[in-house]
């Protein structure tokens, strides 16, 4: 049974990964659809504004803090090697670190940076926008599943 400070770490891991999964799920299920329904210039401008606004202490603390927490949980799990929940804790940590945080760095952020360099009213932005929405949303679906699965695995480790 997980107990003490280790229990607190895992419960915080459930909360962090679950909250991030919720943010990503919102984007996958309605935010991107709403932005895609706008004329390209408006969609590009709105997404750029969202991407700039997302880099705030509140969201970055949740997103990056959850990554740090998952790494700590993985290290503590390797050190303690508990009788129960080891596989779930290690898989949950790996899913968030690689499937959520890692995909963000290699798939979503580069697309965001490219979009930010485009003037929303140009033909170049209008041509880039449909592919951006499709590709960004695909990778976001994977981030949503990875974050949600990490939260679920952490919960299973506690049972």
Helices and strands as residue ranges (DSSP letters): H 5-26, I 27-31, H 32-36, H 40-54, H 57-80, H 86-94, I 95-102, H 103-103, I 104-108, H 109-116, H 123-158
